């Protein structure tokens, strides 16, 4: 792993919103300190004790028009909950989501109905995402008619166009979801998302339920549609290969918070947060000679989202943790290396982690 030495690094800002710096591009969606807590039913042994699951606990990021932001992390870290809040399926406990600078909370029903057509979602399981009692024609036509996106006289042509865009024959409109393969069903869910002319699509692990060869086809389709339609994606996944392939920037999430944000290449080549490095070093590589041999293995188990540890949430599993990590909560801060690559990292010991990665890289180079 080609990491720079810590002496080349400097802390240039503290506490900024992830990904703010260095771009004049239009911000289409802003997520500001959103939280989502779920109440836990009290047990009979402790009837007066009220606890909450901290699914999302202070997440902030921006998505610029036309880009893909990847959101990665272990199962249960809260990334899908973030996606559901972005499209309005769930409301945040606190915090704010702004679309084109306007807060989604507090909008009147008519305005919210119009905005919802521009925020769509592709779900993980294409088998459960489609109504088995409806033909594909109705699955695609009903949303357009309900939201007045197309006139009834134009529906047939619009359905045919959508099927063509996602690579399905026009006669697919007369069939039911159970008559299609998994990859074909996911194409139908993509067509349904496109039917309302969205600007942002939240892709919630859209290929994780598919075979590898089909995954590549769907990812290529998403990239083609983004280029043709100027779409913006929030791409949620735990498969790092897919995220690396489609994303311009990547946000790494752990136990309800974001711990690192940077350009996709920089995250995968030079991860600065110890958790990011652990995630990436766990990815299988066909050629052992090109991977960092000093693999970081996380210690212990992921803490409970009900009883959040004090200080840094990763300190119990981190080899670089100090007393400060156990008592203080790190915030996303901007770190820039000698090559001018900037990461937003929530860690007090970025320099130590980078030095360790650089030592491993140098040692590996001597061996070869």
Secondary structure as a PSIPRED ss2 file (coil, helix, strand):
# PSIPRED VFORMAT (PSIPRED V4.0)

   1 X C   1.000  0.000  0.000
   2 X C   1.000  0.000  0.000
   3 X C   1.000  0.000  0.000
   4 X C   1.000  0.000  0.000
   5 X C   1.000  0.000  0.000
   6 X H   0.000  1.000  0.000
   7 X H   0.000  1.000  0.000
   8 X H   0.000  1.000  0.000
   9 X C   1.000  0.000  0.000
  10 X E   0.000  0.000  1.000
  11 X E   0.000  0.000  1.000
  12 X E   0.000  0.000  1.000
  13 X E   0.000  0.000  1.000
  14 X E   0.000  0.000  1.000
  15 X C   1.000  0.000  0.000
  16 X C   1.000  0.000  0.000
  17 X C   1.000  0.000  0.000
  18 X C   1.000  0.000  0.000
  19 X C   1.000  0.000  0.000
  20 X C   1.000  0.000  0.000
  21 X C   1.000  0.000  0.000
  22 X C   1.000  0.000  0.000
  23 X C   1.000  0.000  0.000
  24 X C   1.000  0.000  0.000
  25 X C   1.000  0.000  0.000
  26 X C   1.000  0.000  0.000
  27 X E   0.000  0.000  1.000
  28 X E   0.000  0.000  1.000
  29 X E   0.000  0.000  1.000
  30 X E   0.000  0.000  1.000
  31 X E   0.000  0.000  1.000
  32 X E   0.000  0.000  1.000
  33 X E   0.000  0.000  1.000
  34 X E   0.000  0.000  1.000
  35 X E   0.000  0.000  1.000
  36 X E   0.000  0.000  1.000
  37 X E   0.000  0.000  1.000
  38 X E   0.000  0.000  1.000
  39 X E   0.000  0.000  1.000
  40 X E   0.000  0.000  1.000
  41 X C   1.000  0.000  0.000
  42 X C   1.000  0.000  0.000
  43 X C   1.000  0.000  0.000
  44 X C   1.000  0.000  0.000
  45 X C   1.000  0.000  0.000
  46 X C   1.000  0.000  0.000
  47 X C   1.000  0.000  0.000
  48 X C   1.000  0.000  0.000
  49 X C   1.000  0.000  0.000
  50 X C   1.000  0.000  0.000
  51 X E   0.000  0.000  1.000
  52 X E   0.000  0.000  1.000
  53 X E   0.000  0.000  1.000
  54 X E   0.000  0.000  1.000
  55 X E   0.000  0.000  1.000
  56 X E   0.000  0.000  1.000
  57 X E   0.000  0.000  1.000
  58 X E   0.000  0.000  1.000
  59 X E   0.000  0.000  1.000
  60 X E   0.000  0.000  1.000
  61 X E   0.000  0.000  1.000
  62 X E   0.000  0.000  1.000
  63 X E   0.000  0.000  1.000
  64 X E   0.000  0.000  1.000
  65 X C   1.000  0.000  0.000
  66 X C   1.000  0.000  0.000
  67 X C   1.000  0.000  0.000
  68 X E   0.000  0.000  1.000
  69 X E   0.000  0.000  1.000
  70 X E   0.000  0.000  1.000
  71 X E   0.000  0.000  1.000
  72 X E   0.000  0.000  1.000
  73 X C   1.000  0.000  0.000
  74 X C   1.000  0.000  0.000
  75 X C   1.000  0.000  0.000
  76 X C   1.000  0.000  0.000
  77 X C   1.000  0.000  0.000
  78 X C   1.000  0.000  0.000
  79 X H   0.000  1.000  0.000
  80 X H   0.000  1.000  0.000
  81 X H   0.000  1.000  0.000
  82 X H   0.000  1.000  0.000
  83 X H   0.000  1.000  0.000
  84 X H   0.000  1.000  0.000
  85 X H   0.000  1.000  0.000
  86 X H   0.000  1.000  0.000
  87 X H   0.000  1.000  0.000
  88 X C   1.000  0.000  0.000
  89 X C   1.000  0.000  0.000
  90 X C   1.000  0.000  0.000
  91 X C   1.000  0.000  0.000
  92 X C   1.000  0.000  0.000
  93 X C   1.000  0.000  0.000
  94 X E   0.000  0.000  1.000
  95 X E   0.000  0.000  1.000
  96 X E   0.000  0.000  1.000
  97 X E   0.000  0.000  1.000
  98 X E   0.000  0.000  1.000
  99 X E   0.000  0.000  1.000
 100 X C   1.000  0.000  0.000
 101 X C   1.000  0.000  0.000
 102 X E   0.000  0.000  1.000
 103 X E   0.000  0.000  1.000
 104 X C   1.000  0.000  0.000
 105 X C   1.000  0.000  0.000
 106 X C   1.000  0.000  0.000
 107 X C   1.000  0.000  0.000
 108 X C   1.000  0.000  0.000
 109 X H   0.000  1.000  0.000
 110 X H   0.000  1.000  0.000
 111 X H   0.000  1.000  0.000
 112 X H   0.000  1.000  0.000
 113 X H   0.000  1.000  0.000
 114 X H   0.000  1.000  0.000
 115 X H   0.000  1.000  0.000
 116 X H   0.000  1.000  0.000
 117 X C   1.000  0.000  0.000
 118 X C   1.000  0.000  0.000
 119 X E   0.000  0.000  1.000
 120 X E   0.000  0.000  1.000
 121 X E   0.000  0.000  1.000
 122 X E   0.000  0.000  1.000
 123 X C   1.000  0.000  0.000
 124 X C   1.000  0.000  0.000
 125 X C   1.000  0.000  0.000
 126 X H   0.000  1.000  0.000
 127 X H   0.000  1.000  0.000
 128 X H   0.000  1.000  0.000
 129 X H   0.000  1.000  0.000
 130 X C   1.000  0.000  0.000
 131 X C   1.000  0.000  0.000
 132 X C   1.000  0.000  0.000
 133 X C   1.000  0.000  0.000
 134 X C   1.000  0.000  0.000
 135 X E   0.000  0.000  1.000
 136 X H   0.000  1.000  0.000
 137 X H   0.000  1.000  0.000
 138 X H   0.000  1.000  0.000
 139 X H   0.000  1.000  0.000
 140 X H   0.000  1.000  0.000
 141 X H   0.000  1.000  0.000
 142 X H   0.000  1.000  0.000
 143 X H   0.000  1.000  0.000
 144 X H   0.000  1.000  0.000
 145 X H   0.000  1.000  0.000
 146 X H   0.000  1.000  0.000
 147 X C   1.000  0.000  0.000
 148 X C   1.000  0.000  0.000
 149 X C   1.000  0.000  0.000
 150 X C   1.000  0.000  0.000
 151 X C   1.000  0.000  0.000
 152 X H   0.000  1.000  0.000
 153 X H   0.000  1.000  0.000
 154 X H   0.000  1.000  0.000
 155 X H   0.000  1.000  0.000
 156 X H   0.000  1.000  0.000
 157 X H   0.000  1.000  0.000
 158 X H   0.000  1.000  0.000
 159 X H   0.000  1.000  0.000
 160 X H   0.000  1.000  0.000
 161 X H   0.000  1.000  0.000
 162 X H   0.000  1.000  0.000
 163 X H   0.000  1.000  0.000
 164 X H   0.000  1.000  0.000
 165 X H   0.000  1.000  0.000
 166 X C   1.000  0.000  0.000
 167 X C   1.000  0.000  0.000
 168 X C   1.000  0.000  0.000
 169 X C   1.000  0.000  0.000
 170 X H   0.000  1.000  0.000
 171 X H   0.000  1.000  0.000
 172 X H   0.000  1.000  0.000
 173 X H   0.000  1.000  0.000
 174 X H   0.000  1.000  0.000
 175 X C   1.000  0.000  0.000
 176 X E   0.000  0.000  1.000
 177 X H   0.000  1.000  0.000
 178 X H   0.000  1.000  0.000
 179 X H   0.000  1.000  0.000
 180 X C   1.000  0.000  0.000
 181 X C   1.000  0.000  0.000
 182 X H   0.000  1.000  0.000
 183 X H   0.000  1.000  0.000
 184 X H   0.000  1.000  0.000
 185 X H   0.000  1.000  0.000
 186 X H   0.000  1.000  0.000
 187 X H   0.000  1.000  0.000
 188 X H   0.000  1.000  0.000
 189 X H   0.000  1.000  0.000
 190 X H   0.000  1.000  0.000
 191 X H   0.000  1.000  0.000
 192 X H   0.000  1.000  0.000
 193 X H   0.000  1.000  0.000
 194 X H   0.000  1.000  0.000
 195 X C   1.000  0.000  0.000
 196 X C   1.000  0.000  0.000
 197 X C   1.000  0.000  0.000
 198 X C   1.000  0.000  0.000
 199 X C   1.000  0.000  0.000
 200 X E   0.000  0.000  1.000
 201 X E   0.000  0.000  1.000
 202 X E   0.000  0.000  1.000
 203 X E   0.000  0.000  1.000
 204 X E   0.000  0.000  1.000
 205 X C   1.000  0.000  0.000
 206 X C   1.000  0.000  0.000
 207 X C   1.000  0.000  0.000
 208 X C   1.000  0.000  0.000
 209 X C   1.000  0.000  0.000
 210 X C   1.000  0.000  0.000
 211 X C   1.000  0.000  0.000
 212 X H   0.000  1.000  0.000
 213 X H   0.000  1.000  0.000
 214 X H   0.000  1.000  0.000
 215 X H   0.000  1.000  0.000
 216 X H   0.000  1.000  0.000
 217 X H   0.000  1.000  0.000
 218 X H   0.000  1.000  0.000
 219 X H   0.000  1.000  0.000
 220 X H   0.000  1.000  0.000
 221 X H   0.000  1.000  0.000
 222 X H   0.000  1.000  0.000
 223 X H   0.000  1.000  0.000
 224 X H   0.000  1.000  0.000
 225 X H   0.000  1.000  0.000
 226 X H   0.000  1.000  0.000
 227 X H   0.000  1.000  0.000
 228 X H   0.000  1.000  0.000
 229 X H   0.000  1.000  0.000
 230 X C   1.000  0.000  0.000
 231 X C   1.000  0.000  0.000
 232 X E   0.000  0.000  1.000
 233 X E   0.000  0.000  1.000
 234 X E   0.000  0.000  1.000
 235 X E   0.000  0.000  1.000
 236 X E   0.000  0.000  1.000
 237 X E   0.000  0.000  1.000
 238 X C   1.000  0.000  0.000
 239 X C   1.000  0.000  0.000
 240 X H   0.000  1.000  0.000
 241 X H   0.000  1.000  0.000
 242 X H   0.000  1.000  0.000
 243 X H   0.000  1.000  0.000
 244 X H   0.000  1.000  0.000
 245 X H   0.000  1.000  0.000
 246 X H   0.000  1.000  0.000
 247 X C   1.000  0.000  0.000
 248 X C   1.000  0.000  0.000
 249 X E   0.000  0.000  1.000
 250 X E   0.000  0.000  1.000
 251 X E   0.000  0.000  1.000
 252 X E   0.000  0.000  1.000
 253 X E   0.000  0.000  1.000
 254 X E   0.000  0.000  1.000
 255 X C   1.000  0.000  0.000
 256 X C   1.000  0.000  0.000
 257 X E   0.000  0.000  1.000
 258 X E   0.000  0.000  1.000
 259 X E   0.000  0.000  1.000
 260 X E   0.000  0.000  1.000
 261 X E   0.000  0.000  1.000
 262 X E   0.000  0.000  1.000
 263 X E   0.000  0.000  1.000
 264 X H   0.000  1.000  0.000
 265 X H   0.000  1.000  0.000
 266 X H   0.000  1.000  0.000
 267 X H   0.000  1.000  0.000
 268 X H   0.000  1.000  0.000
 269 X H   0.000  1.000  0.000
 270 X C   1.000  0.000  0.000
 271 X C   1.000  0.000  0.000
 272 X C   1.000  0.000  0.000
 273 X C   1.000  0.000  0.000
 274 X H   0.000  1.000  0.000
 275 X H   0.000  1.000  0.000
 276 X H   0.000  1.000  0.000
 277 X H   0.000  1.000  0.000
 278 X H   0.000  1.000  0.000
 279 X H   0.000  1.000  0.000
 280 X H   0.000  1.000  0.000
 281 X H   0.000  1.000  0.000
 282 X C   1.000  0.000  0.000
 283 X C   1.000  0.000  0.000
 284 X C   1.000  0.000  0.000
 285 X C   1.000  0.000  0.000
 286 X C   1.000  0.000  0.000
 287 X C   1.000  0.000  0.000
 288 X H   0.000  1.000  0.000
 289 X H   0.000  1.000  0.000
 290 X H   0.000  1.000  0.000
 291 X C   1.000  0.000  0.000
 292 X C   1.000  0.000  0.000
 293 X C   1.000  0.000  0.000
 294 X C   1.000  0.000  0.000
 295 X C   1.000  0.000  0.000
 296 X C   1.000  0.000  0.000
 297 X C   1.000  0.000  0.000
 298 X C   1.000  0.000  0.000
 299 X C   1.000  0.000  0.000
 300 X C   1.000  0.000  0.000
 301 X C   1.000  0.000  0.000
 302 X C   1.000  0.000  0.000
 303 X C   1.000  0.000  0.000
 304 X C   1.000  0.000  0.000
 305 X C   1.000  0.000  0.000
 306 X C   1.000  0.000  0.000
 307 X C   1.000  0.000  0.000
 308 X C   1.000  0.000  0.000
 309 X C   1.000  0.000  0.000
 310 X C   1.000  0.000  0.000
 311 X C   1.000  0.000  0.000
 312 X C   1.000  0.000  0.000
 313 X C   1.000  0.000  0.000
 314 X C   1.000  0.000  0.000
 315 X H   0.000  1.000  0.000
 316 X H   0.000  1.000  0.000
 317 X H   0.000  1.000  0.000
 318 X C   1.000  0.000  0.000
 319 X C   1.000  0.000  0.000
 320 X C   1.000  0.000  0.000
 321 X C   1.000  0.000  0.000
 322 X C   1.000  0.000  0.000
 323 X H   0.000  1.000  0.000
 324 X H   0.000  1.000  0.000
 325 X H   0.000  1.000  0.000
 326 X H   0.000  1.000  0.000
 327 X H   0.000  1.000  0.000
 328 X C   1.000  0.000  0.000
 329 X C   1.000  0.000  0.000
 330 X C   1.000  0.000  0.000
 331 X C   1.000  0.000  0.000
 332 X C   1.000  0.000  0.000
 333 X E   0.000  0.000  1.000
 334 X E   0.000  0.000  1.000
 335 X E   0.000  0.000  1.000
 336 X E   0.000  0.000  1.000
 337 X C   1.000  0.000  0.000
 338 X C   1.000  0.000  0.000
 339 X C   1.000  0.000  0.000
 340 X C   1.000  0.000  0.000
 341 X C   1.000  0.000  0.000
 342 X E   0.000  0.000  1.000
 343 X E   0.000  0.000  1.000
 344 X E   0.000  0.000  1.000
 345 X E   0.000  0.000  1.000
 346 X C   1.000  0.000  0.000
 347 X C   1.000  0.000  0.000
 348 X C   1.000  0.000  0.000
 349 X C   1.000  0.000  0.000
 350 X H   0.000  1.000  0.000
 351 X H   0.000  1.000  0.000
 352 X H   0.000  1.000  0.000
 353 X H   0.000  1.000  0.000
 354 X H   0.000  1.000  0.000
 355 X H   0.000  1.000  0.000
 356 X H   0.000  1.000  0.000
 357 X H   0.000  1.000  0.000
 358 X H   0.000  1.000  0.000
 359 X H   0.000  1.000  0.000
 360 X H   0.000  1.000  0.000
 361 X H   0.000  1.000  0.000
 362 X H   0.000  1.000  0.000
 363 X H   0.000  1.000  0.000
 364 X H   0.000  1.000  0.000
 365 X H   0.000  1.000  0.000
 366 X H   0.000  1.000  0.000
 367 X H   0.000  1.000  0.000
 368 X C   1.000  0.000  0.000
